[in-house]
Amino acid sequence: MASTRSFRLLVAQAAAFASFGVAAPAFADHGWRPLTARGSVSFGLHIGVAPPPPPVYMAAPPPAYMAYPAPTVYAPPVAPAPRPGWHTHDGFFMRLQLGGGGLAWGHDDPTNDYLVSGGAGTFRLALGGAVNRHAVLYGEVFTDTAQNPMVRKDGQTFRATGSSTSAVGIGPGLALYSDSNWFLSGSFQLFHLDVDLQGGDGATETIWSSAIGTGWTVSAGKEWWVSENWALGFAGSLFFGSAPDVKDPRQRWQAASAMLSFSATYN
């Protein structure tokens, strides 16, 4: 009973001191201390009381960013379509070839030792029209001329200074072109051979000529377009022909030439 009355007395004293904001010192003797929260008084054992846990704070959400639109993707510019006829073999056709090589002609009779040969220049002009973008039909004139040729006769060789010899012909042809402008062409020619002599006054006189014969020319080359319709390049050509003698048609003269030329084509 005495302990109960002592405890009640302690509680009353604590309440009286708490009302004035003063802690009761007598509690320390009994192992008690006043606990105040928000103006009220509570009591708890001083020994074995755990401190309250720290407050838990929620992490702030990340800031919201405005979504930017995806970058605009632009298609590469489209090249304008080429005009009709641009870098195409169509319509009117003209091809000019200038170059050089060698020319030779002689008897087909082995008992008649006669041969004329020498370094030569060539000129070829073809005019025609395109059948399609890969094929062209044309007519061609040509002349292969050797100045101061070498002449071999009856085992003796000498230079015919002041003279020239030529193979001159004309005929139809066909040229085939690839997409990269390589070409192969062939033509059939009627041609003749002649020998010209230059006089002291500079005048040239034809001193011998064969009858009309037949021949073939095969050319191959490559050209590059340099404008809408012009192409420049190179070509190699081979010519073979046979022409009868004027005085004795039973005898025939065999001719051949090989040329490398600059080529210019309008088409």
For each residue, the residues with C-beta under 8 A, 3 or more apart:
1: 4 5
2: 5 6
3: 6 7
4: 1 7 8
5: 1 2 8 9
6: 2 3 9 10
7: 3 4 10 11
8: 4 5 11 12
9: 5 6 12 13
10: 6 7 13 14 24 26 27 30 32
11: 7 8 14 15 43
12: 8 9 15 16
13: 9 10 16 17 24 26
14: 10 11 17 18 24 27 34 41 43
15: 11 12 18 19 41
16: 12 13 19 20
17: 13 14 20 22 23 24 34
18: 14 15 21 22 23 24 34 36 41
19: 15 16
20: 16 17
21: 18
22: 17 18
23: 17 18 27 33 34
24: 10 13 14 17 18 27 34
25: 28
26: 10 13 29 30
27: 10 14 23 24 30 31 32 33 34 43
28: 25 31 32 33
29: 26
30: 10 26 27
31: 27 28 45 46 47
32: 10 27 28 43 44 45 46
33: 23 27 28 43 44 46
34: 14 17 18 23 24 27 41 42 43
35: 41 42 43 44
36: 18 39 40 41 42
37: 40 42
38:
39: 36
40: 36 37
41: 14 15 18 34 35 36
42: 34 35 36 37
43: 11 14 27 32 33 34 35
44: 32 33 35 49
45: 31 32 48 49
46: 31 32 33 49
47: 31
48: 45
49: 44 45 46
50:
51:
52:
53: 56
54:
55:
56: 53
57:
58:
59:
60:
61:
62:
63:
64:
65:
66:
67:
68:
69:
70:
71:
72:
73:
74:
75: 78
76:
77:
78: 75
79:
80:
81:
82: 86 87
83: 86 228
84: 88
85: 88 90 91 228 229
86: 82 83 228
87: 82 225 228
88: 84 85 133 267
89: 93 130 132 133 134 135 136 177 267
90: 85 130 132 133 267
91: 85 129 130 267
92: 129 266 267
93: 89 126 127 128 129 130 136 138 175 265 266 267
94: 125 126 127 265 266 267
95: 124 125 126 138 175 263 264 265 266
96: 124 125 126 263 264 265
97: 122 123 124 125 219 235 237 259 261 262 263 264
98: 121 122 123 261 262
99: 121 122 235 259 260 261 262
100: 119 120 121 122 259 260 261
101: 119 120 122 144 257 258 259 260
102: 117 118 119 120 146 257 258
103: 117 118 120 144 145 146 149 165 166 167 255 256 257
104: 115 116 117 118 255 256 257
105: 115 116 117 165 167 193 253 254 255 256
106: 114 115 116 117 152 253 254
107: 112 113 114 115 251 252 253 254
108: 242 251 252 253 254
109: 112 251
110: 113
111:
112: 107 109 251
113: 107 110 152 153 154 155
114: 106 107 151 152 153 154
115: 104 105 106 107 151 152 153
116: 104 105 106 146 149 150 151 152 160 165 195
117: 102 103 104 105 106 146 149 150 152
118: 102 103 104 146 147 148 149 150 165
119: 100 101 102 146 147
120: 100 101 102 103 144 145 146 147 257 259
121: 98 99 100 144 145
122: 97 98 99 100 101 142 143 144 145 237 257 259 261
123: 97 98 142 143
124: 95 96 97 140 141 142 217 237 261
125: 94 95 96 97 140 141 142
126: 93 94 95 96 138 139 140 173 175 185 187
127: 93 94 138 139 140
128: 93 136 137 138 139 173
129: 91 92 93 136 137 138
130: 89 90 91 93 133 135 136 267
131: 135 136 137
132: 89 90 135
133: 88 89 90 130 177
134: 89 176 177 178
135: 89 130 131 132 174 175 176 177
136: 89 93 128 129 130 131 174 175 177 267
137: 128 129 131 172 173 174
138: 93 95 126 127 128 129 172 173 174 175 187
139: 126 127 128 170 171 172 173
140: 124 125 126 127 170 171 172 173 187 189 217
141: 124 125 169 170
142: 122 123 124 125 167 168 169 170 189 217 239
143: 122 123 166 167 168 169
144: 101 103 120 121 122 166 167 239 257 259
145: 103 120 121 122 164 165 166
146: 102 103 116 117 118 119 120 149 164 165 166
147: 118 119 120 164
148: 118 159 160 161 162 163 164
149: 103 116 117 118 146 159 160 163 164 165
150: 116 117 118 157 158 159 160
151: 114 115 116 157 158 159 160
152: 106 113 114 115 116 117 155 156 157
153: 113 114 115 156
154: 113 114
155: 113 152
156: 152 153
157: 150 151 152
158: 150 151
159: 148 149 150 151
160: 116 148 149 150 151 163 195
161: 148
162: 148 197 198
163: 148 149 160 195 196 197 198 207
164: 145 146 147 148 149 195 196 198 204
165: 103 105 116 118 145 146 149 193 194 195 196
166: 103 143 144 145 146 193 194 196
167: 103 105 142 143 144 191 192 193 215 239 241 255 257
168: 142 143 191 192 194
169: 141 142 143 189 190 191 192 215 241
170: 139 140 141 142 189 190 191
171: 139 140 187 188 189 190
172: 137 138 139 140 187 188
173: 126 128 137 138 139 140 185 186 187 188 217
174: 135 136 137 138 185 186 187
175: 93 95 126 135 136 138 183 184 185
176: 134 135 183 184 185
177: 89 133 134 135 136 181 182 183
178: 134 181 182 183
179:
180: 222
181: 177 178 222 223 224 225 231 233
182: 177 178 220 221 222
183: 175 176 177 178 219 220 221 222 223 235
184: 175 176 218 219 220
185: 126 173 174 175 176 218 219 220
186: 173 174 216 217 218 219
187: 126 138 140 171 172 173 174 216 217
188: 171 172 173 214 215 216
189: 140 142 169 170 171 214 215 216 217 239 241
190: 169 170 171 212 213 214 215
191: 167 168 169 170 212 213 214 215 241 243 255
192: 167 168 169 209 210 211 212 213 243
193: 105 165 166 167 209 210 213 243 253 255
194: 165 166 168 206 208 209 210
195: 116 160 163 164 165 206 207 208 209
196: 163 164 165 166 204 205 206 207
197: 162 163 204 205 206 207
198: 162 163 164 202 203 204 205
199: 202 203 204 205
200:
201:
202: 198 199
203: 198 199
204: 164 196 197 198 199
205: 196 197 198 199
206: 194 195 196 197 209
207: 163 195 196 197
208: 194 195
209: 192 193 194 195 206 246
210: 192 193 194 213 243 244 245 246 253
211: 192 243 244 245 246 249
212: 190 191 192 243
213: 190 191 192 193 210 241 242 243 244 252 253 255
214: 188 189 190 191 241 242 243
215: 167 169 188 189 190 191 239 240 241 242 255
216: 186 187 188 189 239 240 241
217: 124 140 142 173 186 187 189 237 238 239
218: 184 185 186 237 238
219: 97 183 184 185 186 235 236 237 238
220: 182 183 184 185 235 236 237
221: 182 183 233 234 235 236 261 263
222: 180 181 182 183 233 234
223: 181 183 231 232 233 263 265
224: 181 231 232 233
225: 87 181 230 231
226: 230 231 232
227: 230
228: 83 85 86 87
229: 85 266 267
230: 225 226 227 264 265 266
231: 181 223 224 225 226 264 265 267
232: 223 224 226 262 263 264 265
233: 181 221 222 223 224 262 263 265
234: 221 222 260 261 262 263
235: 97 99 183 219 220 221 260 261 263
236: 219 220 221 258 259 260 261
237: 97 122 124 217 218 219 220 257 258 259 261
238: 217 218 219 256 257 258 259
239: 142 144 167 189 215 216 217 255 256 257 258 259
240: 215 216 255 256
241: 167 169 189 191 213 214 215 216 254 255 256
242: 108 213 214 215 252 253 254 255
243: 191 192 193 210 211 212 213 214 252 253 255
244: 210 211 213 249 250 251 252 253
245: 210 211 248 249 250 251 252 253
246: 209 210 211
247:
248: 245 251
249: 211 244 245
250: 244 245
251: 107 108 109 112 244 245 248
252: 107 108 213 242 243 244 245
253: 105 106 107 108 193 210 213 242 243 244 245
254: 105 106 107 108 241 242
255: 103 104 105 167 191 193 213 215 239 240 241 242 243
256: 103 104 105 238 239 240 241
257: 101 102 103 104 120 122 144 167 237 238 239
258: 101 102 236 237 238 239
259: 97 99 100 101 120 122 144 236 237 238 239
260: 99 100 101 234 235 236
261: 97 98 99 100 122 124 221 234 235 236 237
262: 97 98 99 232 233 234
263: 95 96 97 221 223 232 233 234 235
264: 95 96 97 230 231 232
265: 93 94 95 96 223 230 231 232 233
266: 92 93 94 95 229 230
267: 88 89 90 91 92 93 94 130 136 229 231
